[in-house]
Amino acid sequence: MTESVLDYMQRLGQSARLASRVLATAPTAQKNQALLAAATALDKAREQVLAANAEDMAKGRENGLDEAMLDRLMLNDARIDGMIEGLQQVASLPDPIGEIQDMRYVPSGIQLGKMRVPLGVIGIIYESRPNVTMEAASLCLKSGNATILRGGSEAIHSNQAIAQCISQGLAAAGLPEAAVQVVETTDRAAVGAMITMPEYVDVIVPRGGKGLVERINRDAKVPVIKHLDGVCHVYIDQAADDAKAIRIADNAKTQRYAPCNAMETLLVHPSKVDSVLRPLAELLLNKGVELRVCPRTMALLADQYGPALTAASDEDWYAEYNAPILAIKLVDDLQAAIEHINHFGSHHTDTIVTENFTDARHFLTAVDSSSVMINASTRFADGFEYGLGAEIGISTDKLHARGPVGLLGLTSEKYVVFGDGHIRG
């Protein structure tokens, strides 16, 4: 009798729950051994992983995947090196599990503290990026969580090749194979099953397009750590250093177009039109970036770039393009920039370029985003860049975890009490 998708997912869930109990008490050295063994296995399996990815890339082109999706899907030696470095970095990070903090005596005489503990079983649902398979597995493993990984059908061969390396790492360290399980079916019913199994899965982390995240948020019976959009802004203040502003805005937009931390809207103080916006517009147009501009920007730049500019619509201020398209708006002052960001943004990542300390501090305080930056590219909003080793995703929620979610975001706390025969009177 053929196993149904629901039965298959229930079996994965049961196995993950049992494995999570082993991982919760696994010593740090054993978890690190698994991570480093997986890194070695991945390095040795480069040829097989790249061949599997080439198969996915060919299928993706055949199925009409857009360039942003293909960019996320692609693996090369540099990206494999990044995965290996991420594994090594996670292995080198302090293990938060079992750490007891805030110990104190209370009036009854008992000693009270908080112990850092795993969440249990984490279900991760993601599209395209096969490197997420290794990043997610490494963070879940180090934080003592079992994980069920459900990648997109477009990356099935890449994910399976990477999963084999993870299995080798677990086996080398004597940890249960079910500690990290990659869903082998591409049937979408697997997602529906995973997000409605609270008896086996403790939290869901979706990484993908807005449609995927909205569906999971709507249908899940399991808590979700999520973000919907990456509408990131750079604001060039009247006190900005011109060279810094051009360099930061260029990097935030063009270093890579697909990631969720790429700039989508540029806000500029009117005093910076000639010294920053004109040369920046020329730089971006020469790189093939489409500029969608507000009426004031159009009027000021029409003499030089008229035919190359597109009038922005109201929808452009909300847009996450993931493409060489940029919305540009002139704002009269710092407060107008903050109000625009808080209204149109997605609470992901926003930057001010300024040499004015007061403006910088006010921007930090007033902008309601998970990462707020001064004089730095939005592209730094990333778990690896933040020293987390890797990230499970970026959360724009305000409960439990916010911003890039690393080891601590995959843990919780429980109270622990030390007594010596104490009883309550």
C-alpha positions as CSV (number, residue, x, y, z in Angstrom):
1,M,0.0,0.0,0.0
2,T,1.4,3.4,-1.0
3,E,2.0,5.8,1.9
4,S,-0.1,9.0,1.8
5,V,1.5,12.4,2.1
6,L,-0.2,12.9,5.4
7,D,1.1,9.6,6.8
8,Y,4.6,10.3,5.4
9,M,4.7,13.7,7.2
10,Q,3.3,12.3,10.4
11,R,6.1,9.7,10.3
12,L,8.7,12.5,9.8
13,G,7.1,14.4,12.7
14,Q,7.2,11.5,15.1
15,S,10.8,10.8,14.2
16,A,11.7,14.4,14.7
17,R,10.0,14.6,18.1
18,L,12.0,11.6,19.3
19,A,15.3,13.0,17.9
20,S,14.6,16.4,19.5
21,R,14.7,14.7,22.9
22,V,18.2,13.3,22.2
23,L,19.4,16.6,20.8
24,A,18.1,18.6,23.8
25,T,20.7,16.8,26.0
26,A,23.5,16.3,23.5
27,P,26.8,17.8,24.6
28,T,28.3,20.8,22.7
29,A,31.2,18.7,21.5
30,Q,29.0,16.1,19.8
31,K,26.9,18.8,18.0
32,N,30.1,20.6,16.9
33,Q,31.5,17.3,15.6
34,A,28.4,16.8,13.5
35,L,28.7,20.3,12.0
36,L,32.3,19.9,11.1
37,A,31.8,16.5,9.7
38,A,29.0,17.8,7.5
39,A,31.4,20.6,6.3
40,T,34.0,18.0,5.4
41,A,31.4,15.9,3.6
42,L,30.1,18.9,1.6
43,D,33.6,19.9,0.6
44,K,34.2,16.3,-0.7
45,A,30.8,16.2,-2.5
46,R,31.2,19.5,-4.4
47,E,31.1,17.7,-7.8
48,Q,27.9,15.8,-6.9
49,V,26.2,18.9,-5.4
50,L,27.1,21.1,-8.3
51,A,25.8,18.5,-10.8
52,A,22.5,18.2,-8.9
53,N,22.2,22.0,-8.9
54,A,22.9,22.1,-12.6
55,E,20.0,19.7,-13.1
56,D,17.7,22.0,-11.0
57,M,18.9,25.1,-12.9
58,A,18.2,23.5,-16.3
59,K,14.8,22.5,-15.2
60,G,14.2,25.9,-13.8
61,R,15.0,27.6,-17.1
62,E,12.8,25.1,-18.9
63,N,10.0,26.0,-16.5
64,G,10.4,29.7,-17.0
65,L,11.8,30.7,-13.6
66,D,12.6,34.4,-13.5
67,E,16.2,35.7,-13.1
68,A,15.7,36.5,-9.4
69,M,14.6,32.9,-8.7
70,L,17.4,31.5,-10.8
71,D,19.9,33.6,-8.9
72,R,18.7,32.3,-5.6
73,L,18.7,28.7,-6.9
74,M,22.2,28.8,-8.3
75,L,25.1,27.1,-6.5
76,N,28.8,27.6,-7.3
77,D,32.1,27.0,-5.6
78,A,31.9,30.4,-3.8
79,R,28.4,29.6,-2.4
80,I,29.5,26.1,-1.3
81,D,32.5,27.8,0.4
82,G,30.1,30.1,2.1
83,M,28.1,27.1,3.4
84,I,31.2,25.4,4.7
85,E,32.3,28.6,6.4
86,G,28.9,29.0,7.9
87,L,29.1,25.5,9.3
88,Q,32.5,26.2,10.8
89,Q,31.3,29.5,12.2
90,V,28.3,28.0,13.9
91,A,30.5,25.2,15.3
92,S,32.7,28.0,16.8
93,L,29.8,29.9,18.4
94,P,29.1,29.5,22.1
95,D,26.4,26.9,22.8
96,P,23.5,28.7,24.5
97,I,21.7,25.5,25.6
98,G,21.8,24.8,29.3
99,E,23.1,28.3,30.2
100,I,21.6,29.6,33.4
101,Q,21.2,33.3,33.9
102,D,19.7,35.8,36.3
103,M,20.3,33.6,39.4
104,R,19.0,35.2,42.5
105,Y,17.6,34.4,46.0
106,V,14.0,35.3,46.6
107,P,12.5,36.1,50.1
108,S,11.4,32.4,50.6
109,G,15.1,31.4,50.4
110,I,14.9,29.5,47.2
111,Q,17.3,30.3,44.4
112,L,15.7,31.2,41.1
113,G,17.2,31.5,37.6
114,K,16.4,31.0,33.9
115,M,17.9,28.2,31.7
116,R,18.2,28.4,27.9
117,V,16.5,25.5,26.2
118,P,15.7,24.4,22.6
119,L,12.3,25.1,21.1
120,G,12.0,21.4,20.1
121,V,11.1,20.6,16.4
122,I,11.4,23.4,13.9
123,G,9.7,23.1,10.5
124,I,11.3,25.2,7.7
125,I,9.5,25.8,4.4
126,Y,11.5,27.7,1.8
127,E,11.8,28.3,-1.9
128,S,14.8,28.2,-4.3
129,R,17.8,28.8,-2.1
130,P,19.4,25.4,-1.5
131,N,22.0,27.0,0.8
132,V,19.1,27.4,3.3
133,T,19.2,23.6,3.7
134,M,22.6,23.7,5.3
135,E,22.2,27.0,7.1
136,A,19.0,26.0,8.7
137,A,20.2,22.5,9.6
138,S,23.4,23.9,11.2
139,L,21.5,26.5,13.4
140,C,18.8,24.0,14.5
141,L,21.4,21.4,15.3
142,K,23.7,23.7,17.3
143,S,20.6,25.0,19.3
144,G,19.5,21.5,20.1
145,N,16.5,21.4,17.8
146,A,15.4,18.7,15.4
147,T,14.3,20.1,12.1
148,I,12.1,19.2,9.1
149,L,13.1,21.0,5.9
150,R,10.7,21.4,3.1
151,G,12.5,23.1,0.1
152,G,10.8,24.1,-3.1
153,S,10.3,21.6,-5.9
154,E,12.7,23.7,-8.1
155,A,15.6,22.8,-5.8
156,I,14.8,19.2,-5.0
157,H,18.0,17.6,-6.4
158,S,20.2,20.2,-4.8
159,N,18.6,19.8,-1.5
160,Q,18.8,16.0,-1.6
161,A,22.5,16.2,-2.4
162,I,23.1,18.6,0.5
163,A,21.0,16.4,2.8
164,Q,23.3,13.5,2.2
165,C,26.2,15.6,3.5
166,I,24.2,16.5,6.6
167,S,23.4,12.8,7.2
168,Q,27.0,11.9,7.0
169,G,27.8,14.6,9.7
170,L,25.1,13.3,12.0
171,A,26.3,9.7,11.6
172,A,29.9,10.7,12.3
173,A,28.9,12.3,15.6
174,G,26.5,9.4,16.6
175,L,23.4,11.6,16.5
176,P,20.0,10.4,15.2
177,E,19.5,10.6,11.5
178,A,16.0,12.1,12.1
179,A,17.6,15.2,13.8
180,V,17.6,16.7,10.3
181,Q,15.1,15.5,7.8
182,V,14.6,16.9,4.2
183,V,11.1,16.2,2.9
184,E,11.5,14.1,-0.2
185,T,8.1,14.7,-1.8
186,T,7.4,17.8,-3.9
187,D,3.6,17.4,-3.3
188,R,2.3,20.7,-1.8
189,A,0.1,18.7,0.6
190,A,3.3,18.2,2.6
191,V,3.3,21.9,3.5
192,G,-0.3,21.7,4.6
193,A,0.5,18.7,6.8
194,M,3.6,20.2,8.4
195,I,1.9,23.5,9.4
196,T,-1.0,21.7,11.1
197,M,0.9,19.2,13.3
198,P,1.4,21.0,16.6
199,E,1.9,17.7,18.3
200,Y,5.1,17.2,16.4
201,V,6.2,20.7,15.2
202,D,6.8,23.5,17.7
203,V,7.5,26.4,15.3
204,I,7.4,27.0,11.5
205,V,9.8,29.3,9.7
206,P,8.8,30.2,6.1
207,R,11.4,31.6,3.8
208,G,10.1,32.5,0.4
209,G,7.7,34.8,-1.6
210,K,4.9,36.8,-0.1
211,G,2.3,34.3,-1.3
212,L,3.9,31.4,0.5
213,V,4.3,33.3,3.8
214,E,0.7,34.6,3.6
215,R,-0.7,31.1,3.0
216,I,1.3,29.7,6.0
217,N,0.4,32.5,8.3
218,R,-3.3,32.0,7.4
219,D,-3.4,28.2,7.7
220,A,-0.8,27.3,10.3
221,K,-1.9,25.8,13.6
222,V,1.8,26.0,14.7
223,P,3.4,29.3,15.7
224,V,5.2,31.1,12.8
225,I,8.4,33.2,12.7
226,K,8.1,35.2,9.5
227,H,8.5,38.3,7.4
228,L,6.4,39.1,4.3
229,D,8.3,41.7,2.4
230,G,11.7,43.3,2.1
231,V,10.9,46.9,1.2
232,C,14.1,48.4,2.4
233,H,15.0,52.2,2.2
234,V,18.1,54.3,2.1
235,Y,17.6,57.9,3.2
236,I,20.2,60.5,2.1
237,D,20.1,63.2,4.7
238,Q,21.0,66.9,4.1
239,A,24.1,66.2,6.3
240,A,25.2,63.2,4.3
241,D,28.7,62.8,3.0
242,D,28.2,62.8,-0.8
243,A,30.8,60.0,-1.6
244,K,29.5,57.8,1.2
245,A,25.9,58.3,0.1
246,I,26.6,57.3,-3.5
247,R,28.7,54.3,-2.5
248,I,26.1,53.0,0.1
249,A,23.1,53.5,-2.2
250,D,24.8,51.8,-5.1
251,N,25.8,48.8,-3.0
252,A,22.4,48.5,-1.3
253,K,20.7,48.3,-4.7
254,T,23.2,46.6,-7.1
255,Q,25.4,44.3,-5.1
256,R,22.7,41.7,-5.6
257,Y,19.1,42.4,-6.7
258,A,17.3,39.3,-5.4
259,P,17.9,39.3,-1.6
260,C,15.2,40.7,0.7
261,N,17.7,43.2,2.2
262,A,18.4,45.0,-1.1
263,M,17.2,48.6,-1.3
264,E,13.9,49.1,-3.1
265,T,13.2,52.8,-2.4
266,L,15.7,55.7,-2.2
267,L,14.7,58.8,-0.3
268,V,16.7,62.0,-0.9
269,H,16.8,65.4,0.8
270,P,16.3,68.1,-1.9
271,S,19.7,69.7,-1.1
272,K,21.4,66.5,-2.3
273,V,19.9,66.5,-5.8
274,D,22.9,67.9,-7.7
275,S,25.8,66.4,-5.5
276,V,24.3,62.9,-5.0
277,L,21.2,62.1,-6.9
278,R,22.4,63.2,-10.4
279,P,25.7,61.2,-10.3
280,L,23.9,58.3,-8.6
281,A,21.2,58.2,-11.2
282,E,23.8,58.1,-14.0
283,L,25.6,55.3,-12.2
284,L,22.5,53.2,-11.7
285,L,21.2,53.8,-15.3
286,N,24.5,52.7,-16.7
287,K,24.1,49.4,-14.7
288,G,20.7,48.9,-16.2
289,V,18.6,49.8,-13.2
290,E,15.1,51.2,-14.1
291,L,14.4,54.4,-12.1
292,R,10.8,55.0,-11.1
293,V,10.7,58.6,-9.7
294,C,8.3,61.0,-7.9
295,P,7.1,64.1,-9.8
296,R,9.6,66.4,-8.1
297,T,12.5,64.1,-9.1
298,M,11.2,63.8,-12.6
299,A,11.0,67.6,-12.9
300,L,14.5,68.2,-11.6
301,L,16.2,65.4,-13.6
302,A,14.2,65.5,-16.8
303,D,16.8,67.9,-18.5
304,Q,19.5,65.3,-18.1
305,Y,17.8,61.9,-17.9
306,G,14.2,62.5,-19.0
307,P,13.5,59.6,-21.4
308,A,15.4,57.1,-19.1
309,L,13.1,57.9,-16.2
310,T,9.7,56.3,-15.4
311,A,7.0,58.1,-13.3
312,A,6.4,56.2,-10.1
313,S,2.9,55.0,-9.2
314,D,1.5,54.8,-5.7
315,E,2.2,51.0,-5.8
316,D,5.9,51.6,-6.3
317,W,6.3,52.9,-2.7
318,Y,5.1,49.5,-1.4
319,A,7.0,47.4,-4.0
320,E,9.6,44.7,-3.4
321,Y,11.1,44.4,-6.8
322,N,13.8,41.8,-6.3
323,A,15.0,43.2,-9.6
324,P,17.1,46.1,-11.2
325,I,14.3,48.6,-10.4
326,L,14.4,51.4,-7.9
327,A,11.8,53.9,-6.6
328,I,13.1,57.4,-5.8
329,K,11.4,60.1,-3.9
330,L,12.5,63.5,-2.6
331,V,11.5,64.2,1.0
332,D,11.7,67.6,2.6
333,D,13.3,66.6,5.9
334,L,14.2,63.8,8.3
335,Q,10.7,63.5,9.7
336,A,9.2,63.1,6.3
337,A,11.6,60.3,5.5
338,I,10.8,58.6,8.8
339,E,7.0,58.9,8.1
340,H,7.4,57.5,4.6
341,I,9.4,54.5,5.8
342,N,7.1,53.7,8.7
343,H,4.0,54.0,6.4
344,F,5.3,52.3,3.2
345,G,8.0,50.0,4.5
346,S,7.9,46.4,5.6
347,H,9.8,46.8,8.9
348,H,12.8,44.9,7.5
349,T,15.9,47.1,7.1
350,D,16.3,50.9,6.7
351,T,19.4,53.1,6.5
352,I,20.2,56.8,7.0
353,V,23.3,58.4,5.5
354,T,24.3,61.4,7.5
355,E,27.1,63.0,9.4
356,N,24.6,64.6,11.9
357,F,24.7,62.6,15.1
358,T,21.3,64.0,16.3
359,D,19.6,63.0,13.0
360,A,21.2,59.6,13.2
361,R,20.0,58.9,16.7
362,H,16.5,60.1,16.0
363,F,16.3,57.9,12.9
364,L,17.5,54.9,15.0
365,T,14.8,55.6,17.6
366,A,11.9,56.5,15.3
367,V,12.1,54.0,12.5
368,D,10.1,50.9,13.4
369,S,12.1,48.2,11.6
370,S,13.9,45.0,12.6
371,S,17.3,46.5,11.5
372,V,18.0,50.2,11.5
373,M,21.4,51.4,10.2
374,I,23.6,54.5,10.1
375,N,26.0,55.0,7.1
376,A,25.9,51.4,6.0
377,S,24.3,49.4,3.2
378,T,21.1,47.5,3.9
379,R,22.8,44.4,2.5
380,F,24.4,44.0,5.9
381,A,21.1,42.8,7.4
382,D,22.1,39.2,7.3
383,G,22.8,36.5,10.0
384,F,26.2,35.8,8.6
385,E,27.2,39.5,8.5
386,Y,25.9,39.9,12.0
387,G,28.2,37.1,13.3
388,L,25.4,34.7,13.9
389,G,27.1,32.1,11.7
390,A,24.1,31.8,9.5
391,E,20.4,32.7,9.8
392,I,17.2,30.7,9.9
393,G,15.5,33.7,8.3
394,I,14.6,37.3,9.1
395,S,11.7,38.1,11.4
396,T,9.8,41.3,11.2
397,D,7.5,40.2,14.0
398,K,7.9,41.8,17.4
399,L,7.3,38.7,19.6
400,H,10.0,36.1,20.4
401,A,12.5,37.0,17.7
402,R,13.2,40.1,15.5
403,G,15.7,40.7,12.7
404,P,18.1,37.9,11.5
405,V,17.2,34.8,13.6
406,G,20.3,32.9,14.8
407,L,20.9,30.5,17.6
408,L,19.2,32.5,20.4
409,G,16.1,33.0,18.2
410,L,15.7,29.2,18.1
411,T,15.7,28.8,21.9
412,S,13.4,29.7,24.8
413,E,13.9,29.9,28.5
414,K,12.5,28.0,31.5
415,Y,12.7,28.9,35.1
416,V,14.8,26.7,37.3
417,V,14.6,26.6,41.1
418,F,17.3,25.5,43.6
419,G,16.2,24.7,47.1
420,D,17.3,22.7,50.1
421,G,14.2,21.2,51.6
422,H,12.3,24.5,51.2
423,I,8.5,24.3,51.5
424,R,5.9,27.0,51.0
425,G,4.4,28.3,54.2
